[in-house]
């Protein structure tokens, strides 16, 4: 039993007057939340222990469930101690699918799921917040600040020039002013899409959902550092998304690549922070995979040369940096 489980948690977990048979802590991810698998006779559930209670997770989950989307069931909550007892959706997310052909079949399901999500009429809290200019610009600044800390730790010489920062802020302005805004999961990537035994997909980690461009979640899915895919597959899935959406989005290709740039750049900042500040070395491989995505985005999106060169020289320097490579494991295959 995990040392993080105390008397308060045990009382919360009592079911039919009995304590659970066993409790196992699940592998921590990027957030401060901790998850535990709780075993009962003939059943298991997931305990979420957070630093604050996730009201938005419960409210948005209820909203999505009421519209037929598969999300974890909430059985019990403790608002004082920040505890939530959830249905057990298993151990496997989409990163467990290694075969590209099988993965493409799941990606088609995900694109179909995404287009259905975007037909929703969002309610609070999602309807009251969006990816406006200040939010997007703050994410750009977050990545820059995280990069400085990361570069200092590993003694990097690659510099992010002023022209790059200016272009990223201009991209943020374009995305903020895009006329069509839809429901955005915000972290619609392979690790947040759980594989159910019946082949269906369960969404998790949607508590930060907000309004944004139709391409925000699509870019998270198609440019996923956790699960790279071939360019041809990415292109085909983009065309499928446009077909299912009736091609109703103006300047669609421009918006998609600007959104992909912004989204992957923000993800890069998160990986910088997790490695340099949090010491989570498993995200070192994600940095290289994310840079590979950003190189393609900069090329195909026909963005300024300085943007491509920054990503190129940073990836090259990291590949030859002994301190960075020391704990580098599980680098995804480049396709």
Legacy VTK file of the C-alpha trace (Angstrom):
# vtk DataFile Version 3.0
C-alpha trace
ASCII
DATASET POLYDATA
POINTS 335 float
0.000 0.000 0.000
1.311 3.452 -0.891
2.633 5.620 1.935
0.485 8.447 0.493
-2.662 6.607 1.571
-3.672 7.443 5.136
-6.649 7.095 7.422
-8.663 9.771 5.588
-8.275 8.023 2.242
-9.030 4.609 3.715
-12.277 5.841 5.272
-13.217 7.392 1.933
-12.594 4.078 0.159
-14.800 1.957 2.389
-17.341 0.086 0.261
-20.257 -1.878 1.722
-18.702 -1.448 5.139
-15.399 -3.030 4.086
-11.946 -1.658 3.339
-10.395 -2.376 -0.077
-8.359 -5.534 -0.551
-5.346 -3.739 -2.012
-4.254 -0.279 -3.213
-1.546 0.295 -5.849
-0.148 3.690 -6.820
-0.099 4.280 -10.569
2.898 5.811 -12.343
2.891 9.607 -11.770
2.518 11.804 -14.837
3.158 15.512 -15.396
0.528 16.940 -13.032
0.481 17.104 -9.232
-2.430 14.648 -9.169
-1.796 11.113 -7.971
-3.802 8.071 -9.004
-4.269 4.736 -7.264
-5.909 1.501 -8.362
-8.183 0.291 -5.593
-9.109 -3.391 -5.533
-12.431 -4.603 -4.190
-13.839 -8.141 -4.377
-14.568 -8.661 -8.078
-13.980 -5.025 -8.982
-11.430 -2.224 -9.136
-11.740 1.562 -9.140
-9.381 4.517 -9.469
-8.741 6.979 -6.654
-7.640 10.470 -7.700
-5.894 12.504 -5.010
-5.247 16.118 -5.930
-3.888 19.304 -4.399
-7.289 20.930 -4.997
-10.649 19.496 -5.860
-11.312 19.273 -9.602
-14.838 20.684 -9.837
-14.357 21.251 -13.566
-13.510 17.593 -14.150
-16.770 16.527 -12.523
-18.900 19.198 -14.240
-17.415 18.722 -17.716
-17.518 14.951 -17.313
-21.227 15.103 -16.495
-21.792 17.329 -19.539
-19.908 15.000 -21.888
-21.563 11.889 -20.468
-25.006 13.435 -20.931
-24.211 13.863 -24.641
-23.153 10.252 -25.106
-19.359 10.571 -24.839
-17.424 7.928 -22.950
-15.670 9.371 -19.890
-14.851 7.918 -16.454
-17.786 7.539 -14.091
-17.549 9.446 -10.800
-18.753 7.284 -7.897
-17.809 9.372 -4.905
-16.130 12.675 -4.006
-14.598 14.377 -0.954
-14.332 18.119 -1.603
-12.476 18.788 1.662
-9.668 16.293 1.066
-9.627 16.590 -2.749
-10.525 12.958 -3.395
-12.473 11.442 -6.291
-13.319 7.788 -6.845
-13.590 6.905 -10.551
-14.325 3.944 -12.758
-11.266 1.933 -13.774
-10.732 2.424 -17.515
-7.765 0.059 -17.674
-4.033 0.456 -18.203
-3.826 0.879 -21.962
-3.973 4.150 -23.854
-3.387 4.656 -27.569
0.419 4.685 -27.179
0.154 0.916 -26.612
-0.817 0.463 -30.269
2.491 0.000 -32.098
1.348 -1.141 -35.540
0.762 1.866 -37.814
-2.108 0.180 -39.656
-3.999 -0.588 -36.465
-3.137 2.837 -35.079
-4.606 4.518 -38.145
-7.897 2.708 -37.515
-7.977 4.160 -34.012
-7.026 7.592 -35.347
-10.022 7.495 -37.676
-12.203 6.820 -34.619
-10.527 9.720 -32.812
-11.121 12.126 -35.698
-14.776 11.066 -35.792
-14.970 11.578 -32.029
-13.377 14.999 -32.372
-15.834 16.199 -35.000
-18.708 15.099 -32.737
-17.172 17.020 -29.823
-17.063 20.142 -31.959
-20.817 19.980 -32.597
-21.537 20.523 -28.889
-23.043 23.711 -27.509
-20.696 24.141 -24.534
-21.887 25.128 -21.095
-20.005 26.639 -18.153
-17.183 26.394 -17.316
-16.052 25.706 -20.910
-18.252 28.372 -22.527
-16.789 31.076 -20.295
-13.146 30.673 -21.229
-11.215 30.482 -24.473
-7.806 30.549 -26.051
-7.679 34.323 -26.412
-4.560 36.315 -27.243
-3.443 36.699 -23.624
-3.777 32.974 -22.967
-1.894 31.979 -26.123
0.798 34.618 -25.606
1.292 33.488 -22.000
1.883 29.953 -23.282
4.543 31.274 -25.677
6.203 33.074 -22.775
6.026 29.934 -20.657
7.953 27.975 -23.284
10.581 30.696 -23.608
11.104 30.884 -19.838
11.258 27.090 -19.595
13.750 26.996 -22.482
16.084 29.416 -20.683
16.064 27.217 -17.593
16.525 24.079 -19.678
19.369 25.630 -21.711
21.153 26.716 -18.529
20.985 23.233 -17.045
22.488 21.557 -20.104
24.832 24.365 -21.153
23.170 24.906 -24.535
24.361 27.559 -26.973
21.363 27.583 -29.330
19.530 30.880 -28.993
15.862 31.699 -29.588
16.064 34.924 -31.586
13.685 37.858 -31.317
12.278 37.209 -34.819
11.033 33.802 -33.665
9.264 35.236 -30.624
7.639 37.937 -32.748
6.314 35.415 -35.257
4.927 33.207 -32.479
3.084 36.168 -30.996
1.686 37.023 -34.434
0.495 33.418 -34.741
-1.206 33.763 -31.355
-3.023 36.877 -32.582
-4.261 35.075 -35.713
-5.543 32.111 -33.687
-7.199 34.316 -31.089
-9.082 36.237 -33.800
-10.191 33.143 -35.744
-13.948 33.506 -36.071
-14.985 29.901 -35.442
-14.503 28.664 -31.869
-15.500 25.183 -30.708
-15.251 22.910 -27.677
-11.572 21.986 -27.145
-10.558 19.088 -24.900
-7.156 20.831 -24.673
-5.064 17.663 -24.203
-6.466 15.446 -26.939
-3.454 13.164 -27.381
-2.755 9.428 -27.222
-2.083 9.225 -23.485
-5.459 10.768 -22.680
-7.401 8.402 -24.938
-7.913 5.088 -23.152
-8.547 1.813 -24.949
-11.563 -0.055 -23.623
-11.809 -3.853 -24.013
-14.766 -3.431 -26.406
-12.678 -1.236 -28.739
-14.246 2.070 -27.715
-12.262 5.115 -26.613
-12.625 6.779 -23.222
-11.476 10.397 -22.836
-9.693 11.497 -19.661
-7.963 14.678 -18.409
-10.516 17.103 -19.879
-10.852 19.439 -16.876
-9.075 22.298 -18.679
-11.389 22.255 -21.710
-12.088 25.666 -23.246
-13.166 27.300 -26.490
-10.630 27.446 -29.298
-10.090 26.956 -33.012
-11.367 23.727 -34.653
-7.735 22.729 -35.192
-6.488 22.866 -31.603
-7.365 19.283 -30.646
-6.636 18.039 -34.161
-3.070 19.342 -33.964
-2.637 17.663 -30.542
-3.717 14.367 -32.081
-1.808 14.496 -35.367
1.399 16.027 -33.987
1.648 13.904 -30.847
5.165 13.657 -29.423
4.151 10.526 -27.522
3.147 8.678 -30.692
4.688 9.912 -33.969
2.944 8.955 -37.217
4.013 9.075 -40.879
3.344 12.260 -42.836
1.047 10.436 -45.277
-1.150 9.215 -42.418
-1.265 12.707 -40.942
-2.268 14.186 -44.296
-5.005 11.598 -44.814
-6.452 12.176 -41.325
-6.480 15.941 -41.901
-8.467 15.443 -45.110
-10.856 13.132 -43.263
-11.375 15.769 -40.592
-12.160 18.381 -43.234
-14.607 16.031 -44.971
-16.434 15.192 -41.731
-16.549 18.904 -40.905
-17.991 19.698 -44.363
-14.902 21.855 -45.065
-16.665 24.760 -43.377
-13.570 26.374 -41.866
-11.999 29.385 -43.651
-8.244 29.424 -44.287
-8.191 25.893 -42.911
-4.662 24.861 -43.878
-3.154 28.122 -42.617
-5.018 27.828 -39.317
-4.097 24.163 -38.897
-0.364 24.745 -39.258
-0.330 27.880 -37.117
-2.287 26.005 -34.453
0.029 23.011 -34.754
3.000 25.331 -34.300
1.498 26.982 -31.223
0.359 23.696 -29.682
3.629 21.800 -30.206
5.652 24.815 -29.059
3.642 24.900 -25.822
4.129 21.142 -25.385
7.877 21.645 -25.897
7.871 24.161 -23.049
6.138 21.648 -20.785
8.788 19.017 -21.577
11.568 21.557 -20.903
10.041 22.326 -17.510
9.434 18.689 -16.582
13.041 17.746 -17.321
14.870 20.842 -16.038
12.707 21.743 -13.050
10.911 18.540 -12.082
13.696 16.114 -12.943
11.328 13.824 -14.885
13.845 12.314 -17.281
11.284 10.190 -19.124
10.267 13.359 -20.999
13.705 13.803 -22.599
12.650 11.587 -25.506
9.472 13.674 -25.895
11.602 16.793 -26.433
13.336 15.255 -29.457
10.078 13.880 -30.836
8.397 17.270 -30.382
11.270 19.044 -32.140
10.907 16.613 -35.054
7.230 17.568 -35.275
8.065 21.263 -35.132
10.605 20.906 -37.936
7.929 19.399 -40.181
5.383 22.046 -39.170
7.844 24.848 -39.950
8.597 23.338 -43.366
5.113 22.380 -44.510
3.577 25.518 -43.021
6.098 27.637 -44.990
7.079 29.529 -41.860
10.141 31.833 -41.510
13.569 30.247 -41.868
14.595 31.433 -38.401
11.882 29.248 -36.895
13.112 26.129 -38.707
16.741 26.911 -37.873
16.012 27.279 -34.151
14.361 23.860 -33.982
17.032 22.321 -36.240
20.057 23.579 -34.292
18.445 22.833 -30.939
17.731 19.219 -31.934
21.236 18.862 -33.359
22.847 20.263 -30.206
20.775 18.038 -27.929
21.636 14.969 -29.999
25.317 15.628 -29.287
24.904 16.728 -25.667
26.329 14.021 -23.389
24.516 15.289 -20.280
21.167 15.261 -22.076
21.733 11.868 -23.714
22.843 10.271 -20.436
19.295 9.459 -19.279
17.629 9.412 -22.658
15.410 6.377 -23.071
12.717 5.211 -25.431
13.231 7.697 -28.256
10.290 7.223 -30.653
11.199 6.056 -34.149
11.370 8.896 -36.635
9.037 8.185 -39.526
LINES 1 336
335 0 1 2 3 4 5 6 7 8 9 10 11 12 13 14 15 16 17 18 19 20 21 22 23 24 25 26 27 28 29 30 31 32 33 34 35 36 37 38 39 40 41 42 43 44 45 46 47 48 49 50 51 52 53 54 55 56 57 58 59 60 61 62 63 64 65 66 67 68 69 70 71 72 73 74 75 76 77 78 79 80 81 82 83 84 85 86 87 88 89 90 91 92 93 94 95 96 97 98 99 100 101 102 103 104 105 106 107 108 109 110 111 112 113 114 115 116 117 118 119 120 121 122 123 124 125 126 127 128 129 130 131 132 133 134 135 136 137 138 139 140 141 142 143 144 145 146 147 148 149 150 151 152 153 154 155 156 157 158 159 160 161 162 163 164 165 166 167 168 169 170 171 172 173 174 175 176 177 178 179 180 181 182 183 184 185 186 187 188 189 190 191 192 193 194 195 196 197 198 199 200 201 202 203 204 205 206 207 208 209 210 211 212 213 214 215 216 217 218 219 220 221 222 223 224 225 226 227 228 229 230 231 232 233 234 235 236 237 238 239 240 241 242 243 244 245 246 247 248 249 250 251 252 253 254 255 256 257 258 259 260 261 262 263 264 265 266 267 268 269 270 271 272 273 274 275 276 277 278 279 280 281 282 283 284 285 286 287 288 289 290 291 292 293 294 295 296 297 298 299 300 301 302 303 304 305 306 307 308 309 310 311 312 313 314 315 316 317 318 319 320 321 322 323 324 325 326 327 328 329 330 331 332 333 334
